[in-house]
């Protein structure tokens, strides 16, 4: 996966996250899921990183993101929103990269 492709996924995930979070009955669970993934990114990638390093963590995130959410932020229907919350977490975390540009 290229960095361009990963960033596209993250931006699209953020758009979907924003749309789903408009539903007040699901917003709390979505934010908890996203925050759990951001916390895991801090552990996996650290606080000083490049976008390429973040994209490398994204490459296998489909394996660990659901585990993180199930363990730290489960809610009814969490599996349906895991990808959205995960991509939104990567999008949020990418803004802290040393080489981030909008």
C-alpha distances in whole Angstrom, upper triangle without the diagonal:
4,7,8,6,7,10,11,11,13,15,16,16,19,20,21,22,24,26,26,28,30,32,34,34,31,30,31,29,26,26,27,24,22,24,24,20,21,23,21,18,21,22,19,18,21,23,22,18,16,13,10,12,12,8,9,11,9,7,10,12,13,15,17,17,20,22,22,23,26,27,27,27,28,30,31,28,26,23,23,22,20,16,18,19,16,14,18,18,15,16,19,18,16,19,21,18,20,18,18,19,20
4,5,5,6,9,10,11,12,14,15,16,18,20,21,22,24,26,27,28,31,33,35,35,32,30,32,30,27,27,28,25,23,25,25,21,21,24,22,19,22,23,19,18,21,22,20,17,14,11,9,12,11,8,9,12,11,9,13,15,16,18,20,19,22,24,24,25,28,29,29,29,30,32,33,30,28,26,25,24,22,18,19,21,18,15,18,18,15,15,18,17,15,18,19,16,18,16,15,16,17
4,5,5,6,8,10,10,12,14,15,16,18,20,21,22,24,25,26,29,31,33,34,30,29,30,28,25,25,26,23,21,22,23,19,19,21,20,17,19,21,18,16,18,19,17,14,11,7,6,10,9,6,9,11,10,10,14,14,16,19,19,19,22,24,23,24,27,28,28,28,29,31,32,30,27,25,25,23,21,18,18,19,16,14,16,16,12,12,15,14,11,14,15,13,14,12,12,13,13
4,5,5,6,9,10,11,12,14,15,17,18,20,21,23,24,25,28,30,32,33,30,28,30,29,25,25,27,24,21,24,25,21,20,24,22,19,22,24,21,19,21,21,20,17,14,10,10,13,12,9,12,14,12,13,16,17,18,21,22,21,23,26,25,26,29,30,30,29,30,32,33,30,28,26,25,23,22,18,18,19,17,14,16,17,13,12,16,16,12,15,17,15,16,14,12,12,12
4,5,5,6,9,10,11,12,14,15,16,18,20,21,22,24,26,28,31,31,28,27,28,27,23,24,26,23,20,23,23,20,20,23,22,19,22,23,21,19,22,23,22,18,16,12,12,14,13,9,12,14,11,11,14,14,15,18,20,18,21,24,23,24,26,28,28,27,28,29,30,27,25,23,22,20,19,15,16,17,15,12,15,16,13,12,16,16,14,16,19,17,19,17,15,15,15
4,5,5,6,9,10,10,12,14,15,16,18,20,21,22,25,26,28,29,26,24,26,24,21,21,22,19,17,19,20,16,16,19,18,15,18,20,17,16,19,19,19,15,13,10,10,11,9,6,9,10,7,8,12,11,13,16,16,15,18,20,20,20,23,25,24,24,25,27,28,25,22,21,20,18,16,13,13,15,12,9,12,12,9,9,13,13,10,14,16,14,17,15,13,14,14
4,5,5,6,8,10,10,12,14,15,16,18,20,21,23,25,27,28,25,23,25,24,20,20,22,20,16,19,20,16,16,19,19,16,18,20,18,16,19,19,18,15,13,9,10,12,10,8,12,13,10,12,15,14,15,19,19,17,20,22,21,21,25,26,25,24,26,27,28,26,23,22,21,19,17,14,14,15,13,9,11,12,9,7,11,11,9,11,14,12,15,13,11,11,10
4,5,5,6,8,10,11,12,14,15,17,18,20,22,24,26,28,24,23,25,24,20,21,23,20,17,20,21,18,18,22,21,18,21,23,21,20,22,22,22,19,16,13,14,16,13,11,15,15,12,14,16,15,16,20,20,18,20,23,23,22,25,27,26,25,26,27,28,25,23,22,20,18,17,14,13,15,13,10,11,13,11,9,13,14,12,14,17,16,19,16,14,13,12
4,6,5,6,9,10,10,12,14,15,16,18,20,22,24,25,22,21,22,21,17,18,20,17,15,18,19,15,16,20,19,16,20,22,19,18,21,22,22,19,17,13,14,16,13,11,14,14,10,11,14,12,12,16,17,15,17,20,19,19,22,24,23,22,23,24,24,22,19,18,17,14,14,10,10,12,10,7,9,11,9,9,12,13,12,15,17,17,20,18,16,16,14
4,5,5,6,9,10,10,12,14,15,16,19,21,22,24,20,18,20,19,15,15,17,15,12,15,16,13,13,17,16,14,17,19,17,16,18,19,19,17,15,12,13,14,11,10,13,13,10,12,14,12,13,16,16,14,16,19,18,17,21,22,21,20,21,22,24,21,19,18,17,14,13,10,9,10,8,5,6,8,6,5,8,10,9,11,14,14,17,16,13,14,12
4,5,5,6,9,10,11,13,14,15,17,20,22,23,20,18,20,20,16,16,19,17,14,17,19,16,15,19,19,17,19,22,21,19,21,21,21,19,17,14,16,17,14,13,17,16,13,16,18,16,17,20,20,17,19,22,21,20,23,25,24,22,24,24,25,23,20,20,18,15,15,12,10,12,11,8,7,10,9,6,9,12,10,11,15,15,18,17,14,13,11
4,5,5,6,9,10,11,12,14,16,18,21,22,19,18,20,19,15,16,19,17,14,18,19,17,17,21,21,19,22,24,23,22,24,24,24,22,20,17,18,20,17,15,18,18,14,16,18,16,16,20,20,17,18,22,21,20,23,25,24,22,23,23,23,20,19,18,16,13,14,11,9,11,11,8,8,12,11,9,12,15,14,15,18,19,22,20,17,17,14
4,5,5,6,9,10,10,12,14,16,18,19,16,15,17,16,12,13,15,13,11,14,16,13,14,18,18,16,19,21,20,20,22,22,23,21,20,17,18,19,15,14,17,16,13,15,16,14,13,17,17,14,15,18,17,16,19,21,20,18,19,19,20,17,15,15,13,10,10,8,5,7,8,5,5,9,9,8,10,13,13,15,17,18,22,21,18,18,16
4,5,5,6,9,10,10,13,15,17,18,15,13,15,15,11,12,15,13,10,13,15,13,13,17,18,16,19,21,21,20,21,21,22,20,20,17,19,20,16,16,19,18,15,18,19,16,16,20,19,16,17,20,19,17,20,22,20,18,20,20,21,19,17,17,15,12,12,10,7,8,9,7,4,8,9,7,8,11,12,13,16,17,20,20,16,16,14
4,5,5,6,9,10,11,14,16,18,15,14,17,17,13,14,17,16,13,16,19,17,17,21,21,20,22,25,24,24,25,24,26,24,23,20,22,23,19,19,22,21,18,20,22,19,19,22,22,19,20,23,22,20,23,25,23,21,22,21,22,19,18,18,16,13,14,12,9,11,12,10,8,12,13,10,12,15,15,15,19,20,23,22,19,18,15
4,5,5,6,8,10,12,15,16,13,12,15,14,11,13,16,14,12,16,18,16,17,21,21,20,23,25,24,24,26,26,27,25,25,21,23,24,20,20,22,21,18,20,21,18,17,20,20,17,17,21,20,17,20,23,21,19,19,18,18,16,15,15,12,10,12,10,6,9,11,9,8,12,13,12,13,17,17,18,21,22,26,25,22,21,19
4,5,5,6,9,10,12,14,11,9,12,11,8,9,12,11,9,12,15,14,14,17,18,18,20,23,22,22,24,23,25,24,24,21,23,23,19,19,22,20,17,20,20,17,17,20,19,15,16,19,18,15,18,20,18,16,17,16,17,15,13,14,12,9,10,10,6,6,9,9,6,10,12,11,11,14,16,17,19,21,25,24,21,21,19
4,6,5,7,9,11,14,11,9,12,13,10,10,14,13,12,14,17,16,16,19,21,20,22,25,25,25,26,25,27,25,25,22,25,25,22,22,25,23,20,23,24,21,20,23,23,19,19,23,21,18,21,23,21,18,19,18,19,17,16,17,15,12,14,13,10,10,13,12,9,12,14,12,12,16,17,17,20,22,25,25,21,21,18
4,6,6,8,11,13,11,10,13,14,11,12,16,15,14,17,19,19,19,23,24,23,25,28,28,28,29,28,30,29,28,25,28,28,24,24,27,25,22,25,25,22,21,25,24,20,21,24,23,20,22,25,23,20,20,18,18,17,16,17,14,12,15,14,10,12,15,14,12,15,17,15,16,19,20,20,23,25,29,28,24,24,21
4,5,6,9,10,7,7,11,11,8,11,13,13,13,16,17,17,18,21,22,22,25,27,27,27,28,28,30,29,29,26,28,28,24,24,27,25,22,24,24,21,20,23,22,18,18,21,20,17,19,22,20,17,17,15,15,13,13,14,11,9,12,12,9,10,13,13,11,14,17,16,16,19,21,22,24,26,30,29,26,26,23
4,5,7,9,6,4,8,9,7,8,11,12,11,14,16,16,17,19,21,21,23,26,26,26,27,27,29,28,28,26,28,28,24,25,27,25,22,25,25,22,21,24,23,19,19,21,20,17,19,21,19,15,16,14,15,14,13,16,14,11,13,14,11,10,14,14,11,14,17,15,15,18,20,20,23,25,29,29,25,26,23
4,6,9,8,7,10,12,10,11,15,15,15,17,20,20,21,23,25,25,27,29,30,30,31,30,32,31,31,29,31,31,28,28,31,28,26,29,29,25,25,27,26,22,22,25,23,20,22,25,22,19,19,17,17,17,16,19,16,14,17,17,14,14,17,17,15,17,20,18,18,21,23,23,25,28,31,31,28,27,24
4,5,6,6,9,11,10,12,14,15,16,18,20,21,22,24,25,26,28,30,31,31,32,32,34,33,33,31,33,33,29,30,32,30,27,30,29,26,25,27,26,22,22,24,23,19,21,23,21,18,18,15,14,14,15,17,15,13,16,17,14,14,18,18,16,19,22,21,20,23,25,25,28,30,34,34,30,30,28
4,5,5,7,10,10,11,13,15,16,17,19,21,21,23,25,26,28,30,31,31,32,31,34,34,34,32,35,34,30,31,33,31,28,31,31,27,26,28,27,23,22,25,23,19,21,23,21,17,17,14,14,15,15,18,17,15,17,19,16,16,19,20,18,19,23,22,21,24,26,26,28,31,34,35,31,32,29
4,6,7,8,10,12,13,14,16,17,19,20,22,23,25,26,28,30,31,32,32,32,35,35,35,33,35,35,31,31,33,31,28,31,30,26,25,27,26,22,21,23,22,18,19,21,19,15,15,11,11,12,13,16,15,13,16,19,16,15,19,21,19,20,23,23,22,25,28,28,30,32,36,36,33,34,31
4,6,6,6,9,10,11,12,14,16,17,19,20,22,23,25,26,27,28,29,29,32,31,32,30,32,31,27,28,30,27,25,27,26,23,22,23,22,19,17,20,18,15,16,18,16,13,12,9,9,10,10,13,12,10,13,15,13,12,15,17,15,16,20,20,19,22,24,25,27,29,33,33,30,31,28
4,6,5,6,9,10,11,12,14,16,16,18,20,21,23,25,26,26,27,27,29,29,30,28,30,29,25,26,28,26,24,26,26,22,22,24,22,18,18,20,18,15,17,19,16,13,13,11,12,13,12,15,14,11,13,15,12,11,14,16,13,14,18,17,16,19,22,22,24,26,30,31,27,28,26
4,5,5,6,9,10,11,12,15,15,16,19,20,21,23,24,25,26,25,29,29,30,28,30,29,26,27,29,25,24,27,26,22,22,23,21,18,17,19,17,13,15,16,14,10,11,10,12,13,12,15,15,12,14,16,14,12,15,17,14,15,18,18,17,19,22,22,24,26,30,31,28,29,27
4,6,5,6,9,10,11,13,14,15,17,19,20,21,23,24,25,25,28,28,29,27,29,28,24,25,27,23,22,24,23,19,19,20,18,15,14,15,14,10,12,13,11,7,8,6,9,10,8,11,12,9,10,13,12,10,13,15,13,14,17,18,17,19,22,23,24,26,30,31,28,29,28
4,5,5,6,9,10,11,12,14,16,17,19,20,21,22,23,23,26,25,26,24,26,25,21,22,24,21,19,22,21,17,17,19,17,13,13,15,13,10,12,14,12,9,10,9,11,10,8,11,11,7,8,11,9,6,10,12,10,10,14,14,14,16,19,20,21,23,27,28,25,26,24
4,5,5,6,9,10,10,12,14,15,17,19,20,20,21,21,24,23,24,23,25,24,20,22,24,21,19,22,22,18,18,20,18,14,15,16,14,11,14,15,12,9,11,11,14,14,12,14,14,11,11,13,11,8,10,12,10,9,13,13,12,14,17,17,19,21,25,26,23,24,23
4,6,5,6,9,10,11,12,14,15,17,18,20,20,20,23,24,25,24,26,24,21,22,24,20,19,22,21,17,18,19,16,13,13,14,11,9,11,12,8,6,9,9,13,13,10,13,14,11,11,13,12,9,11,14,12,11,14,15,14,15,18,19,20,22,26,27,25,26,25
4,5,5,6,9,10,11,13,15,16,17,18,19,20,23,22,23,22,23,22,18,19,21,17,16,19,18,14,14,15,13,9,9,11,8,6,9,10,8,5,8,9,12,12,8,10,12,9,7,10,9,6,8,11,10,9,12,14,13,14,17,18,19,21,25,26,24,25,24
4,5,5,6,9,10,11,13,14,15,16,17,17,20,19,20,19,21,19,16,17,19,16,14,17,17,13,14,16,13,10,11,13,10,8,12,13,10,9,11,13,15,15,11,13,13,10,8,10,8,5,6,8,7,5,9,10,9,10,13,15,16,18,21,22,20,22,20
4,5,5,6,9,10,11,13,14,15,15,15,18,18,20,19,21,20,16,18,20,16,16,19,19,15,16,17,14,11,13,14,10,9,13,13,10,9,12,14,17,17,14,16,17,13,12,13,12,8,9,11,10,7,10,12,10,10,14,15,15,17,21,22,20,22,22
4,6,5,6,9,10,11,12,14,15,16,19,19,21,20,21,19,16,18,19,15,15,18,17,13,15,15,12,9,10,10,7,6,10,9,6,7,10,13,16,16,12,14,16,13,11,13,13,9,9,12,11,9,11,14,12,12,15,17,17,19,22,24,22,25,24
4,5,5,6,9,10,10,12,13,14,17,16,18,17,18,16,13,14,15,12,11,14,13,10,12,12,9,7,9,10,7,7,11,11,9,9,12,15,17,17,13,14,15,12,10,11,11,8,6,9,9,6,8,11,10,10,13,15,15,16,20,21,19,22,22
4,5,5,6,9,10,10,11,11,14,14,15,15,17,15,11,14,15,12,12,16,15,12,14,15,12,10,13,14,10,11,14,14,12,12,15,17,20,20,16,17,18,15,13,13,13,10,8,10,9,5,7,10,8,7,10,12,11,13,17,18,17,19,19
4,5,5,7,9,10,10,11,14,15,17,17,19,16,14,16,17,13,14,18,17,14,16,16,13,11,14,13,10,11,14,13,10,12,15,18,21,21,17,18,20,17,15,16,16,13,11,14,13,9,11,13,11,10,13,15,13,15,18,20,19,22,22
4,5,5,6,8,9,11,14,14,16,16,17,14,12,14,14,11,12,15,13,11,13,13,9,9,12,11,8,10,13,11,10,12,15,18,21,21,17,17,19,17,14,15,16,13,10,13,13,10,10,14,13,11,14,16,15,16,19,21,20,23,23
4,5,5,5,7,9,11,11,13,12,14,11,8,11,11,8,10,13,12,10,13,14,11,10,13,13,10,12,16,15,14,15,18,21,24,23,19,19,21,18,15,15,15,13,10,12,12,8,8,11,11,8,10,13,11,12,15,17,16,19,20
4,6,6,5,6,9,10,13,14,15,12,10,14,14,11,13,16,16,14,17,17,14,13,17,16,13,15,18,17,15,16,20,23,26,25,22,22,24,21,18,18,19,16,13,15,15,11,11,13,12,9,11,13,11,12,14,17,16,20,21
4,6,6,8,11,12,15,16,17,13,12,15,14,11,14,16,15,13,17,16,13,13,16,15,12,15,17,15,14,17,20,23,26,26,22,22,24,22,19,19,20,17,15,17,17,13,13,16,15,12,14,17,14,15,17,19,19,23,24
4,6,9,11,10,13,14,14,10,9,12,11,8,11,13,12,11,14,14,11,12,15,14,12,15,18,16,16,18,21,24,27,26,22,22,24,21,18,18,19,17,14,15,17,13,12,15,15,12,13,16,14,14,16,18,18,22,23
4,7,8,7,9,10,11,7,7,10,9,7,10,13,13,12,16,16,14,14,18,17,15,18,20,19,18,20,23,26,29,28,24,24,25,23,19,19,20,18,15,15,16,13,11,14,14,10,11,13,11,10,12,14,15,18,20
4,6,7,10,12,13,10,10,13,13,11,14,16,17,16,19,19,16,16,20,19,17,19,22,21,19,21,24,27,30,30,26,26,28,25,22,21,22,19,17,18,18,14,13,15,14,10,12,13,10,10,12,15,15,19,21
4,6,10,12,14,11,11,15,15,13,16,19,19,18,22,22,19,19,22,22,19,21,24,23,21,22,26,28,31,31,27,28,29,26,23,23,23,20,18,18,18,14,13,15,13,9,11,11,8,8,10,13,13,17,19
4,7,10,12,10,10,14,14,14,16,19,20,19,23,23,21,21,24,24,22,24,27,26,24,25,29,31,34,33,30,30,31,28,25,24,24,22,20,20,19,16,14,16,15,11,11,11,8,7,7,10,12,15,18
4,7,8,6,7,10,11,11,13,16,17,17,20,21,19,19,23,23,21,23,26,25,24,25,28,31,34,32,29,28,29,26,24,22,23,21,18,17,18,15,13,14,14,10,9,11,8,5,6,8,10,14,16
4,5,5,6,9,10,11,13,15,17,17,20,22,20,20,24,24,22,24,28,27,26,27,30,32,34,33,29,29,29,27,24,22,22,21,18,17,17,16,12,13,14,11,8,10,9,5,5,6,8,11,14
4,5,5,6,9,10,10,12,15,15,18,20,19,18,22,23,21,23,26,27,25,26,28,30,32,31,27,26,27,24,22,19,19,19,16,14,15,14,10,10,12,10,6,9,9,6,8,7,7,10,12
4,5,5,6,9,10,11,14,14,17,19,19,19,22,23,22,24,27,27,26,27,29,32,34,32,28,27,27,25,22,20,21,20,17,15,17,16,12,13,15,13,10,13,13,9,10,9,10,13,15
4,5,5,7,9,10,12,13,16,17,16,17,20,21,19,22,25,25,24,25,27,30,32,30,27,26,27,24,21,19,20,20,16,15,17,15,12,13,15,12,10,13,12,9,10,11,12,15,17
4,5,5,6,9,11,10,14,15,14,14,18,18,17,19,22,22,21,22,24,27,29,27,24,23,23,21,18,16,17,16,13,12,13,11,8,10,11,8,7,11,10,8,11,11,11,14,15
4,5,5,6,9,10,12,14,14,14,17,19,18,19,22,23,23,23,25,27,29,27,24,22,23,20,18,15,16,16,13,11,13,12,9,11,13,11,9,13,13,11,13,13,12,15,16
4,5,5,8,9,12,13,13,14,17,18,18,20,22,23,23,24,25,28,30,28,24,23,24,22,19,17,18,18,14,14,16,15,11,14,16,13,12,16,16,13,15,15,15,18,19
4,5,6,6,10,11,10,11,14,15,14,16,19,19,19,20,22,25,27,25,21,20,21,19,16,14,16,15,12,12,14,12,9,13,14,12,11,15,15,13,16,16,16,19,20
4,5,5,8,10,10,9,13,14,14,15,18,19,19,19,21,23,25,23,19,18,18,17,14,11,13,13,9,9,12,11,8,11,13,11,11,15,15,14,17,17,16,18,19
4,6,8,9,10,11,14,15,16,17,20,21,21,22,23,25,27,24,21,19,20,18,15,13,15,16,12,12,15,14,11,14,17,15,14,18,19,17,19,19,18,21,21
4,5,6,7,9,11,12,13,15,17,18,19,20,20,23,24,22,19,17,18,17,14,12,15,15,12,12,16,15,13,16,18,16,16,20,20,19,22,22,21,24,24
4,5,5,5,8,10,10,12,14,15,16,16,17,20,21,19,16,14,15,14,11,9,12,12,8,9,12,11,10,13,15,14,14,18,19,18,21,21,20,23,23
4,6,6,7,9,11,11,13,15,16,16,16,18,19,17,14,11,13,12,9,8,11,12,9,10,13,13,12,15,17,17,17,21,22,21,24,24,23,25,25
4,6,7,7,10,11,12,13,15,16,16,19,20,18,15,12,15,15,11,11,14,14,11,13,16,15,15,18,20,19,20,23,23,23,26,26,25,28,28
4,6,5,6,9,10,11,12,13,14,17,19,17,14,12,15,14,10,11,14,13,10,13,15,13,13,17,18,16,18,21,21,21,24,25,24,27,27
4,5,5,6,9,10,10,11,12,14,16,15,11,10,12,11,7,8,10,9,6,10,12,10,11,14,15,14,16,19,20,20,23,24,23,25,25
4,5,5,6,8,10,10,10,12,13,12,9,7,10,9,6,8,11,10,8,12,14,13,14,17,18,18,20,23,23,24,27,28,26,28,28
4,6,5,6,8,10,10,13,15,14,11,10,13,13,9,12,14,13,11,15,16,15,16,19,20,19,21,24,24,24,28,29,28,30,30
4,6,5,6,8,9,12,15,15,11,11,14,13,9,12,14,11,10,13,14,12,14,17,17,16,19,21,21,22,25,27,25,28,28
4,5,5,5,6,9,12,11,8,8,11,10,7,10,12,9,9,13,13,12,14,17,17,17,19,22,22,23,27,28,26,28,28
4,6,6,5,8,10,10,7,8,12,11,9,12,14,12,12,16,17,15,18,20,20,20,23,25,26,27,30,31,30,32,31
4,6,7,10,13,14,11,12,15,15,12,15,17,14,14,18,18,16,18,21,21,20,23,26,25,27,30,31,30,33,32
4,6,10,13,14,11,13,16,14,12,15,16,13,13,17,17,14,17,20,19,18,21,23,23,25,28,30,28,31,30
4,7,10,11,8,11,13,11,10,13,14,11,12,16,15,13,17,19,18,18,21,23,23,25,29,30,28,30,29
4,7,8,6,9,11,11,10,14,14,12,13,17,17,16,19,21,20,21,24,26,26,28,32,33,31,33,32
4,6,5,9,10,10,11,14,14,13,15,18,17,17,20,22,22,23,26,27,28,30,34,35,32,34,32
4,6,8,9,10,12,15,15,14,17,19,19,20,23,24,24,25,28,30,31,33,36,37,35,36,34
4,6,6,7,9,12,12,12,15,17,17,18,21,22,23,24,26,28,30,31,35,36,33,34,32
4,5,5,6,10,10,9,11,14,15,15,18,19,20,21,23,25,26,28,32,32,30,31,30
4,6,5,8,10,10,11,14,15,15,17,19,20,21,23,26,27,28,32,32,30,31,30
4,6,7,8,10,11,13,14,16,17,19,20,22,23,25,27,28,32,32,29,30,29
4,6,5,6,8,10,11,12,14,15,16,18,20,22,24,25,29,29,26,27,25
4,6,5,6,9,10,10,12,14,15,16,18,21,22,23,27,27,25,26,25
4,6,5,6,8,10,11,12,14,15,16,19,21,21,25,25,22,24,22
4,5,5,6,9,10,11,12,14,15,17,20,21,24,24,21,22,20
4,6,5,6,9,10,10,12,14,16,18,19,23,23,20,22,20
4,5,5,6,9,10,11,12,15,16,17,21,21,19,20,19
4,5,5,6,9,10,10,13,15,16,19,19,16,18,16
4,5,5,6,9,10,11,14,15,19,19,16,17,15
4,5,5,6,8,10,12,13,17,18,15,17,16
4,5,5,6,9,10,11,14,15,12,15,14
4,6,5,7,10,11,14,14,11,12,11
4,6,6,8,10,14,14,11,13,12
4,5,6,7,11,12,10,13,13
4,5,5,9,9,7,9,10
4,6,9,9,6,8,8
4,6,8,7,10,11
4,5,5,9,11
4,6,9,12
4,6,10
4,7
4
